[in-house]
Amino acid sequence: MRIVSLPKFDEIDELDLRRRFRVGQTYDLPTQLGATLIIAGYAELAEGSSRAEAADFRRSPSRVKH
Protein backbone atom coordinates (compact mmCIF):
# COMPACT_ATOMS: atom_id res chain seq x y z
CA MET A 1 0.00 0.00 0.00
CA ARG A 2 1.08 3.55 -0.65
CA ILE A 3 0.01 6.13 1.91
CA VAL A 4 -1.54 9.09 0.06
CA SER A 5 -2.66 11.19 3.04
CA LEU A 6 -2.92 11.05 6.80
CA PRO A 7 -5.90 11.82 9.00
CA LYS A 8 -6.09 14.97 11.10
CA PHE A 9 -4.89 14.63 14.67
CA ASP A 10 -8.38 13.99 16.08
CA GLU A 11 -9.39 11.37 13.48
CA ILE A 12 -8.81 7.60 13.87
CA ASP A 13 -6.88 8.05 17.13
CA GLU A 14 -6.80 4.33 17.92
CA LEU A 15 -4.61 3.54 14.87
CA ASP A 16 -1.99 6.26 15.53
CA LEU A 17 -1.28 6.53 11.79
CA ARG A 18 0.79 9.71 12.03
CA ARG A 19 3.51 7.96 14.04
CA ARG A 20 3.55 4.77 11.98
CA PHE A 21 3.35 5.98 8.35
CA ARG A 22 4.65 8.70 6.03
CA VAL A 23 2.80 10.06 3.00
CA GLY A 24 4.27 8.73 -0.25
CA GLN A 25 5.91 5.69 1.36
CA THR A 26 4.93 2.12 0.49
CA TYR A 27 4.18 -0.49 3.17
CA ASP A 28 3.19 -4.15 3.38
CA LEU A 29 0.05 -4.09 5.51
CA PRO A 30 -2.36 -6.67 6.87
CA THR A 31 -5.40 -7.03 4.62
CA GLN A 32 -7.93 -5.53 7.03
CA LEU A 33 -5.80 -2.47 7.80
CA GLY A 34 -5.00 -1.94 4.11
CA ALA A 35 -8.65 -2.16 3.12
CA THR A 36 -9.63 0.25 5.90
CA LEU A 37 -7.03 2.79 4.78
CA ILE A 38 -8.10 2.51 1.13
CA ILE A 39 -11.79 2.94 1.99
CA ALA A 40 -10.98 5.94 4.20
CA GLY A 41 -8.95 7.49 1.37
CA TYR A 42 -5.59 7.36 3.14
CA ALA A 43 -3.95 4.67 0.96
CA GLU A 44 -3.95 3.12 -2.49
CA LEU A 45 -2.50 -0.04 -3.97
CA ALA A 46 1.11 0.54 -4.84
CA GLU A 47 2.16 0.08 -8.45
CA GLY A 48 3.23 -3.51 -9.04
CA SER A 49 1.15 -4.85 -6.15
CA SER A 50 -0.66 -8.08 -6.78
CA ARG A 51 -4.33 -8.48 -5.98
CA ALA A 52 -5.72 -11.65 -4.51
CA GLU A 53 -8.73 -13.22 -6.20
CA ALA A 54 -11.35 -15.43 -4.68
CA ALA A 55 -10.95 -19.09 -5.64
CA ASP A 56 -14.22 -19.07 -7.56
CA PHE A 57 -13.73 -15.66 -9.22
CA ARG A 58 -13.57 -16.99 -12.78
CA ARG A 59 -16.61 -19.25 -12.55
CA SER A 60 -19.96 -18.02 -13.73
CA PRO A 61 -22.59 -17.72 -11.03
CA SER A 62 -25.04 -20.59 -10.91
CA ARG A 63 -28.58 -19.93 -12.00
CA VAL A 64 -31.37 -20.90 -9.69
CA LYS A 65 -34.30 -22.56 -11.49
CA HIS A 66 -37.75 -21.93 -10.09
Secondary structure, 3 states (H helix, E strand, C coil): CEECCCCCCCCCHHHCHHHHCCCCCECCCCHHHHHHHHHHCCEECCCCCCCCCCCCCCCCCCCCCC
